[in-house]
Amino acid sequence: MLLAEREGIVKGARVNDSILFGEASNQGAQTFKIILQENEEASGHCVNYEKSTIFYSTNTTDQIRSSITQLWNVRSSFNLERYLCLPNMVGWGKKLAFQGLKDRKKQKIANWSTKFLSQ
């Protein structure tokens, strides 16, 4: 990925565990896909495209969005807020971002009957 960026094939390439960041262009999308395919072959770890989603910035044209989404055959979304009921992007407000999750778990525990809990 870094080599492709150094050679100018992709722009803005950043990898964060399971999130890829890059410029929304046809060449960049094709290069990302090739890199991931080579990584799959080398490591045996495969991307689950059915669970994958592409998020575009607001300045990405509809034509680019459509062509990249077709190339990757994944969903596209404008909502960065949640994945698996957890916030995707957490900045400085970590406590506030996860408060809803904490509240739901506390409520679930409070609803358990004491007869199911051992002394």
N, C-alpha and C positions, 0 to 999 in steps of 0.2 A: 504494500500500500504506500509506504513512504517512498519507495523507489519510483513508483508511478507518479507520485507528486513531484519528486525532484526532477524527473524527466519532463514534467509539464503535461503529462497525459491526463491527469486529473487535477482539480484545483480544490483547495480547502479540505483535503482528506484528513479526517480525524477518526480514531477508533476508540470507543469507550465500552469495553466488554461486549455488549450485544447491541450497541447503537453505533451506526456509521454516520458520519457527517461529511457532506461534500457539496460541491457546486452542482446544481441541477442542470445538467447538459446531457445530450445523447451520448457523447463520447465518454463523459465521466461515468454515466450509468453502465455503459457497456464494459468499461474497464473495471469498475467495481464488481460486476457480475463475473468477469473472467478471473479476477483475483480470488473471489470467493469459491469459484469452481476449482481452481488450483489448490486452494487451501483444503477444500473438502477431499480432494484426491490424496493429498499429502497426509492429512491428519485422520481422515475417516469420519470427521464430525460434519454433519450436514445441516444446512439452514432449513428450517421449517417455514416455507414460504406461505403456507396456509395461516400461520400465526403472525406473519410479518406484516407491517404497515409502513407506508412511506408518508412522511410529513413534509410538506413543501412550505417554503416561505411565501409570504403574500405577494412578493414581486415575481414569482414564477408564472410564466404564461400558461394558459390552458393547453396550448399545443405541446409544450414541453412536458407538462404533467401527464397528458394523455399518452405520449410516446414512451415515457419512462415507465409508467404504470403498466402499459401493455408489454414492454420488454421484460419486466420483472414478474409480471402476472401476480401481483399482490394488491391488497387494498390500499387506497390512499385516504388520508384523513386530514382534517384541519384542526382536530381537537387533540392537543398534546397532553391533556390533563390526566388521563388514566389509562393504565394497562394492568389487567388482572386486579382491578379495584385499588391499585396503588398509584400514587402520582409518578408520572414519567420524569418530569423535570423538577427537581427540588433545589431551590436556591438557598437563601439565607433563612427562610421561614420553615425550617424542618419541623419544628415543634407544631406549628399550625398545620402544615401539610399532612401530618400523620395523626392529628387529633381525632378526625372522624373514624379512622381505623381503631384507635384506642377506645373511643366511646362505644363503638359497635361490639368490641370484644368484652368490655366491661358489662354491657347490657346482656350479652349472651351468658356470661358467667352468673350474673345476678338472677337470671331466669332459671338456672338449674335448680332443681329441687334438692334440698339437703339430704333427702333419703337416698340419693344416688352417690353421695360422698361418704367415704369411710371416716371414722373418728381418727 
